Amino acid sequence: MSSYQFLTTERDGPVERLTLNRPDVRNAFNEQVIAELTEWATTLPARAAGGVRVVVLAGAGKTFSAGADITWMSRTVHFTEEDNRRDAQAASRMFAALNSVPVPVIGRVQGAALGGGCGLAAVCDIVVAEESAAFGLTEVKLGILPAVISPFVIAKIGQSAARELFLTGARFTAARAREIGLIHAVVPPSELDQAVASYVAEILTAGPEAVATAKALIPQVARLSIENAMPITAATIAARRISPEGQEGLKAFLEKRTPAWSEPRK
């Protein structure tokens, strides 16, 4: 299925598996990786319409993603400010595109998620990490900062944790990442794939349109006061209740049967 240089993609029924495939450089980002991830994210809605209901995002080899590629970073030393602005805008568009794909994205983290790797974890809806995984927003150690990923990371971990971790650049454990909300489950390495599969199975029992609507609603409501959110939430649930999927779900519940969209658990 994959036509990328640094990504591999695999379709398994309603599940699409996306893997960063630069294990020799710990799945670090460069311009090509950014372009390929952007293209993947912007074309995902068409595949969602064709039946993709959940994505598993992983990294090949021993590391999820170590952030920026050293060779790429060495070139930016000679960039002008305008060159750097264009470069950063491309990365921003990539993270924004990944953040807004219309199906759940489950991150599978092993080894380390550093810098932009933390940004990838932040744009995943659910993240499972092995207990020995290391995390870090380490940019200040290089005299720069996690600016591009900041909107996505802060939305996940909040300002207090961001102040600690952005300003120190300290690495932190998977347990700490779960404590602050960056990730959601911490498991032994031998249980990583099973934990991811359990989340996939849960999602496949839910109405796909309802899941997409819920994902879109979260950031919209998070920006609003309760008073301003009320008309939107009322309109959203009213539309879902009269939709074919909503009608099927309610009827299946009342009739004590499995709804038509539910995938059998493997």
ZAVEXSE-964561 format. One record per residue (C-alpha): y, z, x; residue number from 1; residue in one letter. Coordinates in nm, 4 decimals, decimal comma. Layout:
BEGIN
- Y/Z/X/NUM/a;
...
! end
This chain:
BEGIN
- 0,0000/0,0000/0,0000/1/m;
- 0,2398/0,0840/0,2839/2/s;
- 0,4656/-0,1825/0,4340/3/s;
- 0,6658/0,0583/0,6499/4/y;
- 0,6695/0,1121/1,0240/5/q;
- 0,7052/0,4892/1,0266/6/f;
- 0,5800/0,5875/0,6807/7/l;
- 0,2445/0,5505/0,5142/8/t;
- 0,1999/0,5482/0,1380/9/t;
- -0,1161/0,5745/-0,0650/10/e;
- -0,1637/0,5567/-0,4412/11/r;
- -0,4356/0,7655/-0,6036/12/d;
- -0,3988/0,7037/-0,9758/13/g;
- -0,0901/0,8987/-1,0876/14/p;
- -0,0424/1,0529/-0,7414/15/v;
- 0,1519/0,8860/-0,4607/16/e;
- 0,1102/1,0261/-0,1100/17/r;
- 0,3981/0,9698/0,1300/18/l;
- 0,3428/1,0590/0,4949/19/t;
- 0,5867/1,0603/0,7841/20/l;
- 0,3906/0,8783/1,0512/21/n;
- 0,5469/0,9418/1,3923/22/r;
- 0,3157/1,2160/1,5191/23/p;
- 0,3946/1,1318/1,8820/24/d;
- 0,7514/1,2591/1,8287/25/v;
- 0,6604/1,5258/1,5719/26/r;
- 0,7751/1,3040/1,2841/27/n;
- 1,1363/1,3151/1,3967/28/a;
- 1,4077/1,1134/1,2244/29/f;
- 1,5786/0,8056/1,3590/30/n;
- 1,7743/0,5258/1,1908/31/e;
- 1,4574/0,3418/1,0896/32/q;
- 1,2930/0,6491/0,9373/33/v;
- 1,6104/0,7155/0,7390/34/i;
- 1,6227/0,3555/0,6160/35/a;
- 1,2549/0,3575/0,5202/36/e;
- 1,2755/0,6894/0,3349/37/l;
- 1,5824/0,5644/0,1494/38/t;
- 1,4035/0,2462/0,0481/39/e;
- 1,0962/0,4405/-0,0607/40/w;
- 1,3037/0,6783/-0,2755/41/a;
- 1,5125/0,4066/-0,4375/42/t;
- 1,2034/0,2061/-0,5330/43/t;
- 1,0063/0,5046/-0,6628/44/l;
- 1,1536/0,4904/-1,0179/45/p;
- 0,9859/0,1544/-1,0760/46/a;
- 0,6514/0,3001/-0,9673/47/r;
- 0,7117/0,6044/-1,1858/48/a;
- 0,7531/0,3674/-1,4784/49/a;
- 0,4204/0,2187/-1,3693/50/g;
- 0,2369/0,5492/-1,3808/51/g;
- 0,3222/0,7535/-1,0710/52/v;
- 0,3624/1,1125/-1,1933/53/r;
- 0,3748/1,3203/-0,8743/54/v;
- 0,4396/1,2664/-0,5032/55/v;
- 0,2894/1,4585/-0,2113/56/v;
- 0,5138/1,4444/0,0982/57/l;
- 0,3443/1,5239/0,4290/58/a;
- 0,3738/1,4715/0,8019/59/g;
- 0,1027/1,3179/1,0200/60/a;
- -0,0386/1,5195/1,3071/61/g;
- 0,0412/1,8802/1,3900/62/k;
- 0,4039/1,8945/1,2729/63/t;
- 0,5684/1,8270/0,9373/64/f;
- 0,9019/1,7226/1,0905/65/s;
- 1,0940/1,8403/1,3941/66/a;
- 1,4275/1,7006/1,2721/67/g;
- 1,6263/1,4445/1,4692/68/a;
- 1,4671/1,2217/1,7306/69/d;
- 1,5887/1,3066/2,0835/70/i;
- 1,6241/0,9388/2,1772/71/t;
- 1,8333/0,8762/1,8661/72/w;
- 2,0459/1,1839/1,9374/73/m;
- 2,1047/1,0665/2,2947/74/s;
- 2,2565/0,7451/2,1601/75/r;
- 2,4928/0,9336/1,9297/76/t;
- 2,6546/1,0947/2,2333/77/v;
- 2,8306/0,7609/2,2844/78/h;
- 2,9212/0,7070/1,9169/79/f;
- 3,2805/0,7122/1,8008/80/t;
- 3,3743/0,9488/1,5205/81/e;
- 3,3588/0,6555/1,2773/82/e;
- 3,0131/0,5586/1,4085/83/d;
- 2,8983/0,9144/1,3526/84/n;
- 3,0459/0,9168/1,0023/85/r;
- 2,8526/0,6033/0,9072/86/r;
- 2,5369/0,7475/1,0605/87/d;
- 2,5763/1,0743/0,8683/88/a;
- 2,6494/0,8938/0,5432/89/q;
- 2,3233/0,7009/0,5755/90/a;
- 2,1343/1,0291/0,6175/91/a;
- 2,3219/1,1802/0,3223/92/s;
- 2,2231/0,8884/0,1022/93/r;
- 1,8614/0,9330/0,2084/94/m;
- 1,8491/1,3019/0,1181/95/f;
- 2,0314/1,2386/-0,2102/96/a;
- 1,7865/0,9614/-0,3004/97/a;
- 1,4866/1,1814/-0,2193/98/l;
- 1,6395/1,4706/-0,4124/99/n;
- 1,6770/1,2659/-0,7294/100/s;
- 1,3457/1,0807/-0,7595/101/v;
- 1,2308/1,1172/-1,1217/102/p;
- 0,8925/1,2793/-1,0537/103/v;
- 0,7981/1,6090/-0,8869/104/p;
- 0,7713/1,5983/-0,5081/105/v;
- 0,5344/1,8469/-0,3455/106/i;
- 0,5917/1,9145/0,0240/107/g;
- 0,2902/1,9875/0,2455/108/r;
- 0,4187/2,1664/0,5560/109/v;
- 0,2244/2,2359/0,8722/110/q;
- 0,3415/2,3174/1,2227/111/g;
- 0,7176/2,3166/1,1886/112/a;
- 1,0039/2,2029/0,9685/113/a;
- 1,3192/2,2104/1,1790/114/l;
- 1,6712/2,0790/1,1121/115/g;
- 1,6266/1,7702/0,8984/116/g;
- 1,2671/1,8805/0,8413/117/g;
- 1,4098/2,1826/0,6590/118/c;
- 1,6253/1,9372/0,4669/119/g;
- 1,3126/1,7524/0,3596/120/l;
- 1,1595/2,0788/0,2395/121/a;
- 1,4792/2,1491/0,0466/122/a;
- 1,4636/1,8223/-0,1493/123/v;
- 1,0999/1,8803/-0,2446/124/c;
- 1,0528/2,0418/-0,5843/125/d;
- 0,7562/2,2488/-0,4672/126/i;
- 0,6625/2,3275/-0,1075/127/v;
- 0,3338/2,4639/0,0240/128/v;
- 0,3217/2,5720/0,3896/129/a;
- 0,0542/2,7018/0,6173/130/e;
- 0,1150/3,0620/0,7165/131/e;
- 0,1813/2,9779/1,0822/132/s;
- 0,4491/2,7155/1,0049/133/a;
- 0,7918/2,7666/1,1622/134/a;
- 1,1254/2,6792/1,0057/135/f;
- 1,4727/2,6567/1,1487/136/g;
- 1,8234/2,5298/1,0814/137/l;
- 1,8818/2,5143/1,4526/138/t;
- 2,1724/2,2700/1,4791/139/e;
- 2,4310/2,5238/1,5969/140/v;
- 2,2198/2,5767/1,9088/141/k;
- 2,3246/2,2206/2,0003/142/l;
- 2,6895/2,2689/1,9129/143/g;
- 2,6624/2,0818/1,5833/144/i;
- 2,5723/2,2034/1,2336/145/l;
- 2,3413/2,1286/0,9383/146/p;
- 2,6157/1,9544/0,7438/147/a;
- 2,4321/1,6626/0,5845/148/v;
- 2,1463/1,8781/0,4540/149/i;
- 2,3699/2,1690/0,3521/150/s;
- 2,4112/2,0796/-0,0195/151/p;
- 2,0356/2,0607/-0,0639/152/f;
- 1,9478/2,3644/0,1460/153/v;
- 2,2156/2,5855/-0,0105/154/i;
- 2,0989/2,4815/-0,3583/155/a;
- 1,7564/2,6142/-0,2605/156/k;
- 1,8303/2,9280/-0,0575/157/i;
- 2,1805/3,0329/-0,1685/158/g;
- 2,4904/3,1163/0,0327/159/q;
- 2,3751/3,4505/0,1709/160/s;
- 2,0638/3,3156/0,3424/161/a;
- 2,2591/3,0070/0,4499/162/a;
- 2,5169/3,2263/0,6236/163/r;
- 2,2441/3,4004/0,8187/164/e;
- 2,0433/3,0913/0,9094/165/l;
- 2,3153/2,8290/0,9531/166/f;
- 2,5229/3,0560/1,1764/167/l;
- 2,2459/3,1936/1,3971/168/t;
- 2,0276/2,8832/1,4185/169/g;
- 1,7343/3,1244/1,4366/170/a;
- 1,3832/3,0084/1,3617/171/r;
- 1,2050/3,1854/1,0779/172/f;
- 0,8541/3,2218/0,9437/173/t;
- 0,6874/3,0710/0,6407/174/a;
- 0,6922/3,4152/0,4806/175/a;
- 1,0708/3,4310/0,5239/176/r;
- 1,1064/3,0754/0,3930/177/a;
- 0,9221/3,1784/0,0773/178/r;
- 1,1301/3,4949/0,0459/179/e;
- 1,4550/3,2941/0,0362/180/i;
- 1,3193/3,0219/-0,1936/181/g;
- 1,2937/2,7329/0,0518/182/l;
- 0,9188/2,7119/-0,0059/183/i;
- 0,6900/2,8401/-0,2778/184/h;
- 0,3443/2,9115/-0,1386/185/a;
- 0,2114/3,0259/0,1980/186/v;
- -0,1586/2,9781/0,2708/187/v;
- -0,4035/2,9712/0,5623/188/p;
- -0,4333/2,6249/0,7207/189/p;
- -0,7812/2,5794/0,5735/190/s;
- -0,6385/2,6216/0,2230/191/e;
- -0,3318/2,3974/0,2547/192/l;
- -0,4753/2,0888/0,0874/193/d;
- -0,6387/2,2871/-0,1914/194/q;
- -0,3105/2,4640/-0,2676/195/a;
- -0,1311/2,1286/-0,2856/196/v;
- -0,4074/1,9912/-0,5092/197/a;
- -0,3698/2,2876/-0,7453/198/s;
- -0,0004/2,2120/-0,7946/199/y;
- -0,0793/1,8427/-0,8474/200/v;
- -0,3372/1,9343/-1,1108/201/a;
- -0,0908/2,1580/-1,2955/202/e;
- 0,1702/1,8828/-1,3070/203/i;
- -0,0805/1,6300/-1,4398/204/l;
- -0,1464/1,8496/-1,7434/205/t;
- 0,2231/1,8399/-1,8375/206/a;
- 0,4046/1,5698/-2,0311/207/g;
- 0,5430/1,3238/-1,7717/208/p;
- 0,8623/1,2536/-1,9663/209/e;
- 0,9173/1,6251/-2,0221/210/a;
- 0,8710/1,6929/-1,6507/211/v;
- 1,1210/1,4205/-1,5563/212/a;
- 1,3711/1,5500/-1,8108/213/t;
- 1,3294/1,9078/-1,6891/214/a;
- 1,3836/1,7994/-1,3279/215/k;
- 1,7038/1,6164/-1,4213/216/a;
- 1,8262/1,9065/-1,6360/217/l;
- 1,8037/2,1736/-1,3645/218/i;
- 2,0906/2,0570/-1,1389/219/p;
- 2,2978/1,9571/-1,4407/220/q;
- 2,2769/2,2983/-1,6045/221/v;
- 2,3119/2,4854/-1,2741/222/a;
- 2,6690/2,3557/-1,2397/223/r;
- 2,7782/2,4630/-1,5890/224/l;
- 2,8781/2,7797/-1,7646/225/s;
- 2,6442/2,8944/-2,0419/226/i;
- 2,9025/2,7848/-2,3000/227/e;
- 2,9259/2,4342/-2,1558/228/n;
- 2,5517/2,4082/-2,1059/229/a;
- 2,4624/2,4960/-2,4659/230/m;
- 2,5428/2,1567/-2,6248/231/p;
- 2,3518/1,9758/-2,3501/232/i;
- 2,0450/2,1977/-2,3696/233/t;
- 2,0389/2,1808/-2,7503/234/a;
- 2,0660/1,8021/-2,7479/235/a;
- 1,7998/1,7731/-2,4793/236/t;
- 1,5381/1,9824/-2,6592/237/i;
- 1,6151/1,8157/-2,9916/238/a;
- 1,5548/1,4735/-2,8394/239/a;
- 1,2306/1,5880/-2,6771/240/r;
- 1,0984/1,7405/-3,0018/241/r;
- 1,1300/1,4128/-3,1915/242/i;
- 1,0093/1,1949/-2,9027/243/s;
- 0,6552/1,0499/-2,9185/244/p;
- 0,5529/1,2667/-2,6224/245/e;
- 0,7007/1,5794/-2,7761/246/g;
- 0,5343/1,5070/-3,1093/247/q;
- 0,2002/1,4495/-2,9365/248/e;
- 0,2303/1,7740/-2,7409/249/g;
- 0,3127/1,9840/-3,0455/250/l;
- 0,0385/1,8238/-3,2542/251/k;
- -0,2164/1,8714/-2,9764/252/a;
- -0,1216/2,2393/-2,9528/253/f;
- -0,1527/2,2917/-3,3280/254/l;
- -0,4786/2,0962/-3,3422/255/e;
- -0,6178/2,2830/-3,0397/256/k;
- -0,6892/1,9662/-2,8418/257/r;
- -0,5838/1,8203/-2,5081/258/t;
- -0,2724/1,5991/-2,5271/259/p;
- -0,3147/1,2302/-2,4526/260/a;
- -0,1287/1,2409/-2,1206/261/w;
- -0,3284/1,5269/-1,9646/262/s;
- -0,5307/1,4254/-1,6616/263/e;
- -0,8709/1,5947/-1,6272/264/p;
- -0,8806/1,8528/-1,3494/265/r;
- -1,0857/1,7491/-1,0469/266/k;
! end
